[in-house]
Amino acid sequence: MAKMFTITVPPDLSRKKRERTADPRYVDGQKMLVEAMKYLAKADPVANRGAIELLSEHVRTRFRMTDSPLS
């Protein structure tokens, strides 16, 4: 059995933090997902329920809750 060693690195406090700004492409993408959900709900809400739920996960979170590196 292998042993794992960690080497701690102290943070560089002299480094200036970058100011966070909203990415307009992300906001536009969220708007597009909402429009797609509206379209699917108008067309056939029962048949498109799975697609609407999937898009809803993308709107609520930056990444899908169902994404997993293990699958």
GUDRENDO-681150 format. One line per 8 residues: for each residue x, z, y of N, C-alpha, C. Coordinates in Angstrom, 3 decimals. Atoms other than C-alpha are relative to their C-alpha. Example, Ala and Ser with C-alpha at 12.3 -4.5 7.8 and 13.67 -1.06 7.14 Angstrom:
// residues 2
0.890,0.000,-1.190,12.300,7.800,-4.500,0.900,0.000,1.200  -0.820,-0.060,-1.190,13.670,7.140,-1.060,-0.770,0.730,1.090
This chain:
// residues 71
0.845,0.000,-1.168,0.000,0.000,0.000,0.900,0.000,1.244  -0.807,0.121,-1.214,1.393,-0.954,3.416,-0.437,1.024,1.036  0.295,-0.911,-1.098,1.625,1.436,6.325,-0.007,-0.811,1.293  0.093,0.703,-1.267,0.647,0.319,9.778,0.470,0.923,1.120  -0.515,-0.772,-1.118,2.574,1.547,12.798,-0.491,-0.621,1.294  0.397,0.504,-1.308,1.343,1.247,16.358,1.016,0.434,1.032  -0.926,-0.304,-1.089,3.624,1.081,19.334,-0.826,-0.009,1.281  0.808,-0.077,-1.213,1.887,2.284,22.461,0.772,-0.554,1.185
-0.588,0.577,-1.210,2.520,0.475,25.713,-0.724,0.604,1.194  0.663,-0.590,-1.165,1.874,2.313,28.977,-0.542,-1.107,0.913  0.565,1.025,-0.878,-0.367,0.413,31.413,0.870,-0.198,1.240  -0.759,0.329,-1.209,1.280,-1.341,34.356,-0.894,0.278,1.201  0.839,-0.403,-1.119,-0.248,0.455,37.339,0.308,-0.775,1.274  -0.353,0.756,-1.204,1.548,-1.741,39.860,-0.716,-1.354,0.049  0.693,1.285,0.059,-0.413,-4.801,38.714,-1.325,0.075,0.756  1.224,0.010,-0.793,-3.204,-5.680,41.142,-1.168,-0.493,-0.854
1.182,0.406,0.765,-6.661,-5.860,39.600,-0.685,-1.172,0.693  0.702,1.173,-0.513,-8.497,-9.125,39.990,-1.456,0.359,0.239  1.396,-0.275,-0.315,-11.887,-8.950,41.641,-0.887,-0.901,-0.849  0.903,0.775,0.854,-14.702,-10.047,39.356,-1.025,-0.739,0.852  1.009,0.805,-0.673,-16.969,-12.834,40.518,-0.889,-0.636,-1.061  0.940,0.624,0.930,-20.029,-14.322,38.895,0.334,-1.491,-0.131  -0.257,1.404,0.257,-19.490,-17.707,37.303,-1.308,-0.771,0.167  1.266,0.722,-0.212,-22.135,-20.118,38.639,-0.423,-0.820,-1.222
0.366,0.757,1.208,-21.963,-22.130,35.385,-0.768,0.876,-0.980  0.694,-0.926,0.897,-23.044,-19.048,33.426,-1.435,0.204,0.471  1.344,-0.208,-0.552,-26.010,-18.450,35.750,-0.843,-1.245,-0.214  0.741,1.248,0.223,-27.022,-22.124,35.546,-0.365,-0.161,-1.476  0.282,0.073,1.437,-26.765,-21.968,31.757,-1.135,0.920,-0.401  1.086,-0.936,0.298,-29.012,-18.907,31.645,-1.338,-0.573,0.473  1.235,0.614,-0.517,-31.594,-20.703,33.812,-0.470,-1.122,-0.922  0.355,1.091,0.902,-31.461,-23.697,31.479,-0.597,0.527,-1.305
0.553,-0.596,1.216,-32.076,-21.466,28.451,-1.423,0.491,0.228  1.352,-0.475,-0.308,-35.108,-19.911,30.151,-0.965,-1.178,0.076  0.852,1.194,-0.065,-36.498,-23.371,30.915,-0.272,-0.555,-1.395  0.191,0.480,1.372,-35.960,-24.377,27.285,-1.003,0.882,-0.741  0.965,-0.900,0.653,-37.849,-21.286,26.102,-1.411,-0.260,0.497  1.335,0.307,-0.552,-40.753,-22.099,28.452,-0.543,-1.272,-0.626  0.421,1.266,0.581,-40.871,-25.655,27.118,-0.436,0.182,-1.452  0.335,-0.221,1.407,-40.823,-24.517,23.490,-1.281,0.812,-0.146
1.208,-0.832,0.066,-43.523,-21.911,24.167,-1.247,-0.813,0.338  1.141,0.852,-0.345,-45.779,-24.516,25.774,-0.315,-0.979,-1.125  0.192,1.030,1.016,-45.241,-27.104,23.028,-0.699,0.559,-1.237  0.596,-0.601,1.195,-45.953,-24.935,19.975,0.650,1.365,-0.217  -0.645,-1.317,0.077,-45.243,-21.200,20.236,0.173,0.534,-1.417  -0.088,-0.522,1.365,-45.887,-20.479,16.552,1.131,-0.687,-0.767  -1.019,0.753,0.742,-43.687,-23.230,15.113,1.402,0.203,0.591  -1.297,-0.123,-0.675,-40.922,-22.674,17.675,0.445,1.452,0.190
-0.309,-1.424,-0.200,-40.821,-18.884,17.392,1.471,0.338,-0.303  -1.397,-0.263,0.356,-37.427,-18.820,15.647,0.967,-0.497,1.060  -0.864,0.566,-1.040,-35.859,-21.075,18.263,-0.093,0.811,1.284  0.182,-0.806,-1.209,-37.330,-19.014,21.094,0.724,1.333,-0.138  -0.705,-1.267,0.217,-35.963,-15.800,19.560,1.511,-0.185,0.114  -1.434,0.271,-0.080,-32.501,-17.349,19.221,0.432,-0.188,1.456  -0.321,0.208,-1.415,-32.509,-18.520,22.843,-0.131,1.301,0.789  0.197,-1.280,-0.678,-33.807,-15.131,23.932,1.210,0.907,-0.168
-1.211,-0.803,0.211,-30.764,-13.445,22.383,1.106,-0.455,0.945  -1.031,0.519,-0.903,-28.511,-15.720,24.445,-0.273,0.422,1.442  0.347,-0.386,-1.374,-30.394,-14.855,27.646,0.285,1.480,0.209  -0.174,-1.450,-0.144,-30.253,-11.099,27.010,1.450,0.437,-0.077  -1.399,-0.391,0.162,-26.597,-10.977,26.006,0.883,-1.198,0.231  -0.925,1.104,-0.217,-23.552,-13.028,26.795,0.291,-0.719,-1.315  -0.192,0.582,1.323,-23.040,-13.590,23.071,-1.184,0.402,-0.866  1.118,-0.327,0.883,-25.642,-13.673,20.344,0.301,1.273,-0.766
-0.157,-1.227,0.773,-26.212,-10.365,18.626,0.256,-0.308,-1.470  -0.164,0.354,1.405,-26.188,-12.224,15.315,1.360,-0.609,-0.289  -1.348,0.534,0.230,-22.686,-13.642,15.848,0.865,1.072,-0.668  -0.881,-0.931,0.696,-20.218,-12.034,13.476,1.214,-0.752,-0.498  -1.181,0.677,0.523,-16.628,-12.911,12.674,0.103,0.067,-1.521  -0.053,-0.186,1.445,-17.299,-11.823,9.090,-0.858,-0.975,-0.762  0.910,0.901,0.729,-19.974,-14.395,8.295,0.556,-1.386,-0.130
